[in-house]
Amino acid sequence: MPRFTTGRVAEVGPERRGIVNARVRLDDGVIDAVGFSSHLGPVAPGDRVVVNTTALDLGLGTGGHGFILWNLDGVGETQRGPGHVIKMRYTPWQTEVPAAEAPESPHHESLSGPTSLAGMPVVACGLHSQVAGVAAGIKAAAPGLRVGYLMTDGGALPLAYSDLVAALRDCGLIDVTATCGHAFGGDLEAVTVFSGLAALRTVAGADVAVVAMGPGVVGTATTLGSTALEQGQVLDAAAALGGLGIACLRLSFGEQRARHRGVSHHTLTALSLAAREPATVVLPALAPEQDAAVRDQLERAGIAGRHRLVEADGGPGVELLRRRSVSVSSMGRSLDEVPELFLAAAAAGAVAGATGTLGTSD
């Protein structure tokens, strides 16, 4: 069951679009807490607020802070949003959004039928942190391409929660965003992965799409119990719409858990079981022994026979992240601690960037 408590705002930090950061004083101390402007309205020091402390009580890493649900001394969000499509349906936090494909949308007609991606590369990730490497890999290979990010609802639901996406927008590595399923807060709102991809291509004019859940992948140490399996479904959606599906490998050679060492078992399952259509799987340039180990894993999982394996250099993308001062980490580990994870992401971006360049020149 969720855990709720009432506290008083001690201080309010810098507000970013869509998100409020605050320090909240509870009976047993002060905690960091976040709230979402679209649901909460203004917050000021001294306000009494209701906070969800579930993640803190469980000692979680991702999401390990309080979430402000309601300001007891505030006026709340007073303006009704546009649109009639409801996200987070039938929960106390349900909210209306202007879905791009909805009848009241100016884009309804262009999205009313099956929409072709016309060969647009779609890079599917298994982790939110990989978005940085992919976007940087694309821009390093083809700076002029317009990069769209589609956030699914496999992790955090509000796009505003992602510090990473905000940083990538600020430094020009992501040009436009969309949110689908119950995720919300993108430049474009969409109902499904299919319509989200179509909206990025048709409405936003994206040349390349990067698709990943928000922060907070769910895993259960089982084959099927992970939200990362959506990677295979995203690749199939890209294929169904006439796009080029490109898989980003989740790699780690310092991982203590055997199931995530080398190629993560989540990636192996997504590509061998969840993905039913052939896709392009990108291997980064690695040391010979690491390359051999990765290829052996892909061969034993049957992935090498079902998908097209290509190799690319992720180095330029990683270097671009450093030049743009984008701080990246995954599961609490930095770029320097797991360089192979971000090299793999940047390599997938490099292939997408090269393909996107070819696609826009036709």
C-alpha distance (Angstrom), angle and dihedral (degrees) to the residues before:
residue distance angle dihedral
M1 . . .
P2 3.82 . .
R3 3.78 117.3 .
F4 3.80 120.0 -134.1
T5 3.78 131.3 -174.4
T6 3.78 137.7 168.9
G7 3.78 122.0 -120.6
R8 3.77 141.5 156.8
V9 3.81 125.5 -107.5
A10 3.81 109.3 -111.3
E11 3.81 96.1 -177.4
V12 3.78 140.3 -12.5
G13 3.79 120.0 -133.6
P14 3.79 129.3 -151.2
E15 3.81 111.0 -52.3
R16 3.78 118.5 -132.2
R17 3.77 122.9 -164.2
G18 3.79 105.9 -66.6
I19 3.80 99.1 -2.2
V20 3.81 137.5 85.1
N21 3.81 122.0 -158.8
A22 3.79 118.4 -159.5
R23 3.77 145.4 162.5
V24 3.80 110.5 -127.2
R25 3.80 124.8 -163.0
L26 3.81 113.8 -140.3
D27 3.80 129.0 -179.8
D28 3.81 91.2 -92.6
G29 3.81 101.0 39.0
V30 3.80 145.7 -57.3
I31 3.82 123.5 -55.5
D32 3.78 136.7 -173.6
A33 3.78 112.0 -112.9
V34 3.78 138.0 177.4
G35 3.75 132.8 -155.3
F36 3.79 135.2 -174.1
S37 3.78 117.3 -117.8
S38 3.80 93.8 -146.5
H39 3.81 90.2 62.6
L40 3.78 103.8 26.0
G41 3.77 110.5 40.5
P42 3.83 121.4 -155.8
V43 3.82 121.4 -11.0
A44 3.81 125.7 -163.7
P45 3.81 136.0 -178.4
G46 3.80 110.3 -82.7
D47 3.82 95.0 29.4
R48 3.81 116.8 134.0
V49 3.79 110.1 -125.7
V50 3.79 137.6 -177.2
V51 3.81 110.9 -127.8
N52 3.80 132.0 -165.3
T53 3.83 105.8 -139.1
T54 3.82 98.5 175.7
A55 3.82 96.0 116.6
L56 3.80 91.9 47.7
D57 3.78 92.2 49.6
L58 3.82 90.3 50.6
G59 3.80 92.7 47.0
L60 3.80 93.7 -124.2
G61 3.81 122.4 175.0
T62 3.81 102.8 -151.6
G63 3.78 107.0 52.2
G64 3.80 90.6 11.0
H65 3.78 96.2 156.1
G66 3.77 139.2 70.7
F67 3.78 124.8 -79.2
I68 3.78 119.4 -143.1
L69 3.79 109.3 -134.6
W70 3.79 102.7 175.4
N71 3.79 140.3 5.2
L72 3.79 106.6 -136.9
D73 3.81 91.1 -165.6
G74 3.79 97.0 41.7
V75 3.78 136.0 83.6
G76 3.80 96.5 -123.2
E77 3.78 124.1 -140.5
T78 3.79 104.4 -36.5
Q79 3.79 102.2 -176.8
R80 3.78 121.0 82.5
G81 3.78 112.3 -129.9
P82 3.80 123.5 -124.2
G83 3.77 121.9 -99.2
H84 3.78 134.6 37.1
V85 3.81 103.9 -119.6
I86 3.79 109.1 111.8
K87 3.80 122.5 -143.4
M88 3.81 122.7 -164.9
R89 3.81 83.8 27.2
Y90 3.80 120.2 -156.1
T91 3.78 94.4 8.4
P92 3.82 125.9 108.1
W93 3.81 87.8 -104.8
Q94 3.80 98.8 53.9
T95 3.78 111.2 143.7
E96 3.79 136.4 -174.9
V97 3.80 120.1 -119.2
P98 3.82 135.0 -176.4
A99 3.81 98.3 -114.1
A100 3.80 111.0 -156.5
E101 3.79 92.7 -132.2
A102 3.82 97.2 44.9
P103 3.85 119.6 115.8
E104 3.81 92.7 -110.8
S105 3.80 92.1 52.6
P106 3.82 120.3 101.6
H107 3.81 85.8 -133.5
H108 3.81 95.4 54.4
E109 3.80 95.7 101.6
S110 3.80 95.2 49.1
L111 3.81 90.1 49.2
S112 3.81 97.8 39.1
G113 3.80 96.0 99.1
P114 3.79 135.8 34.6
T115 3.79 105.4 -56.6
S116 3.78 121.8 -152.9
L117 3.78 119.9 -135.5
A118 3.81 86.3 -151.5
G119 3.78 94.0 -138.8
M120 3.81 96.0 -45.8
P121 3.82 110.9 164.8
V122 3.81 112.9 -116.7
V123 3.80 116.0 -165.8
A124 3.81 112.3 -157.6
C125 3.81 117.5 -157.0
G126 3.78 131.6 -167.4
L127 3.81 95.3 -153.1
H128 3.79 132.4 43.4
S129 3.80 92.0 -132.5
Q130 3.81 90.5 62.4
V131 3.81 90.2 68.5
A132 3.81 89.8 78.9
G133 3.79 94.5 55.5
V134 3.79 93.5 44.1
A135 3.80 94.2 49.1
A136 3.80 91.5 46.7
G137 3.80 91.1 47.6
I138 3.79 90.5 53.4
K139 3.79 94.4 48.4
A140 3.81 92.4 44.6
A141 3.81 89.9 54.4
A142 3.81 97.2 39.5
P143 3.82 115.2 8.3
G144 3.80 93.6 -175.0
L145 3.80 96.7 60.0
R146 3.80 118.1 109.1
V147 3.81 107.7 -125.5
G148 3.79 120.4 -153.7
Y149 3.80 124.2 -166.9
L150 3.81 119.5 -153.0
M151 3.81 113.6 -163.8
T152 3.80 116.2 -157.2
D153 3.79 126.5 -159.2
G154 3.81 96.4 -109.2
G155 3.82 90.7 106.2
A156 3.80 134.2 8.5
L157 3.79 112.1 1.8
P158 3.84 104.4 -149.7
L159 3.79 112.5 71.6
A160 3.80 88.0 -152.6
Y161 3.82 88.7 69.4
S162 3.80 91.6 70.4
D163 3.79 111.8 91.8
L164 3.80 86.3 -179.1
V165 3.80 95.5 60.5
A166 3.80 90.5 46.3
A167 3.81 89.7 53.5
L168 3.80 92.5 46.6
R169 3.80 90.9 50.4
D170 3.79 91.9 48.0
C171 3.81 93.8 52.2
G172 3.81 95.3 43.5
L173 3.81 100.4 -110.3
I174 3.83 93.2 117.3
D175 3.81 118.6 41.7
V176 3.81 103.9 -176.9
T177 3.80 137.7 7.7
A178 3.81 137.0 -151.7
T179 3.79 131.9 -173.8
C180 3.80 124.8 -152.6
G181 3.78 139.0 -175.2
H182 3.80 107.7 14.4
A183 3.81 92.8 -26.7
F184 3.79 110.6 109.3
G185 3.78 143.2 -177.7
G186 3.81 103.0 64.3
D187 3.79 124.7 134.6
L188 3.80 82.7 -105.3
E189 3.79 126.2 32.0
A190 3.81 120.1 -148.5
V191 3.78 137.2 178.7
T192 3.81 99.4 -139.0
V193 3.79 141.4 15.2
F194 3.82 87.4 -106.4
S195 3.79 95.0 54.5
G196 3.80 91.2 40.0
L197 3.81 91.3 57.1
A198 3.79 91.0 45.0
A199 3.80 91.0 50.2
L200 3.79 92.8 50.2
R201 3.78 90.6 51.5
T202 3.81 101.6 37.3
V203 3.80 103.2 30.3
A204 3.81 103.8 27.3
G205 3.80 97.6 33.4
A206 3.80 94.0 -129.7
D207 3.81 116.1 177.6
V208 3.81 93.4 -163.6
A209 3.81 132.1 19.8
V210 3.79 127.6 -150.6
V211 3.81 114.1 -161.9
A212 3.80 125.3 -164.8
M213 3.77 140.0 135.0
G214 3.78 120.2 -102.6
P215 3.81 121.2 -96.1
G216 3.79 115.4 -53.7
V217 3.81 115.5 55.6
V218 3.81 112.1 -160.3
G219 3.81 119.3 -132.0
T220 3.79 133.0 172.2
A221 3.84 103.2 -176.0
T222 3.82 87.3 -105.7
T223 3.79 131.3 111.6
L224 3.79 97.6 -114.2
G225 3.80 104.7 24.2
S226 3.78 102.2 90.0
T227 3.77 133.7 94.9
A228 3.82 86.7 -140.3
L229 3.82 88.3 80.7
E230 3.80 87.3 78.9
Q231 3.80 86.2 81.1
G232 3.80 89.5 79.8
Q233 3.79 92.4 47.6
V234 3.80 91.5 50.7
L235 3.81 90.5 52.5
D236 3.80 89.6 52.0
A237 3.81 91.4 49.1
A238 3.81 89.6 53.1
A239 3.80 90.9 50.5
A240 3.81 92.5 47.4
L241 3.81 90.6 54.5
G242 3.79 95.3 47.4
G243 3.78 96.7 -100.4
L244 3.79 130.2 131.1
G245 3.80 110.4 -106.3
I246 3.81 114.0 -146.5
A247 3.80 121.0 -174.2
C248 3.78 122.4 -145.1
L249 3.81 112.6 -149.2
R250 3.78 121.2 -133.0
L251 3.81 102.4 -136.9
S252 3.80 132.9 178.3
F253 3.78 128.7 160.5
G254 3.80 96.1 178.3
E255 3.81 94.6 52.6
Q256 3.81 113.1 128.7
R257 3.80 93.5 -157.0
A258 3.80 108.1 83.0
R259 3.81 93.0 -146.8
H260 3.82 90.6 62.5
R261 3.80 98.7 38.9
G262 3.80 114.0 116.8
V263 3.80 104.0 -13.5
S264 3.81 109.1 11.6
H265 3.79 115.6 -115.4
H266 3.82 87.2 -125.0
T267 3.80 90.0 62.9
L268 3.79 92.5 44.3
T269 3.80 91.0 52.4
A270 3.80 93.8 44.3
L271 3.81 91.7 52.9
S272 3.81 98.8 38.3
L273 3.81 100.2 38.7
A274 3.80 113.7 13.0
A275 3.82 97.6 42.3
R276 3.81 108.9 72.0
E277 3.82 97.4 174.1
P278 3.82 126.4 64.9
A279 3.80 114.4 -97.2
T280 3.79 138.5 175.6
V281 3.81 113.2 -95.0
V282 3.80 114.3 -162.0
L283 3.79 123.4 -148.7
P284 3.80 117.2 -164.3
A285 3.79 120.5 -132.7
L286 3.83 103.3 -89.9
A287 3.78 139.9 170.3
P288 3.84 110.1 -76.2
E289 3.82 95.7 -105.9
Q290 3.80 92.7 47.6
D291 3.80 92.2 46.5
A292 3.81 90.5 50.9
A293 3.81 91.5 49.9
V294 3.81 92.8 50.2
R295 3.78 93.6 47.3
D296 3.80 90.3 48.5
Q297 3.81 90.8 53.4
L298 3.80 91.7 49.3
E299 3.79 91.2 47.6
R300 3.81 94.5 49.1
A301 3.82 91.0 48.1
G302 3.81 91.0 53.1
I303 3.80 91.7 -117.7
A304 3.80 95.6 119.2
G305 3.80 89.3 59.4
R306 3.80 96.5 45.5
H307 3.79 102.2 41.7
R308 3.79 137.6 39.0
L309 3.81 111.9 -102.3
V310 3.79 118.0 -152.0
E311 3.80 132.0 171.1
A312 3.80 125.9 -137.0
D313 3.78 138.7 168.6
G314 3.79 113.4 -106.0
G315 3.79 93.1 -176.5
P316 3.83 97.5 96.1
G317 3.80 91.6 51.8
V318 3.80 93.3 49.4
E319 3.79 90.1 47.9
L320 3.80 89.7 51.3
L321 3.82 89.8 54.0
R322 3.79 88.9 53.9
R323 3.82 92.8 47.5
R324 3.80 91.4 50.1
S325 3.84 89.7 47.9
V326 3.80 93.2 -124.5
S327 3.80 109.0 164.9
V328 3.81 110.3 -144.2
S329 3.78 133.0 -179.2
S330 3.79 138.9 160.8
M331 3.78 124.9 -151.8
G332 3.80 87.3 -11.7
R333 3.81 93.6 -53.4
S334 3.78 121.0 120.1
L335 3.78 131.5 -133.5
D336 3.79 89.8 -97.5
E337 3.81 91.7 51.6
V338 3.83 96.5 49.3
P339 3.81 105.3 20.6
E340 3.80 91.5 154.7
L341 3.82 91.5 64.3
F342 3.79 92.5 56.8
L343 3.80 94.0 37.5
A344 3.82 87.9 57.0
A345 3.81 91.0 50.0
A346 3.79 93.2 47.0
A347 3.81 90.5 47.6
A348 3.81 90.3 54.8
G349 3.79 87.9 49.4
A350 3.80 90.9 50.3
V351 3.81 91.0 55.7
A352 3.80 90.8 46.7
G353 3.79 91.0 48.3
A354 3.79 93.1 51.5
T355 3.81 91.4 46.0
G356 3.78 92.3 45.3
T357 3.79 90.4 53.4
L358 3.76 90.2 53.3
G359 3.78 91.5 46.2
T360 3.80 95.4 52.6
S361 3.79 92.3 48.3
D362 3.80 94.9 58.6
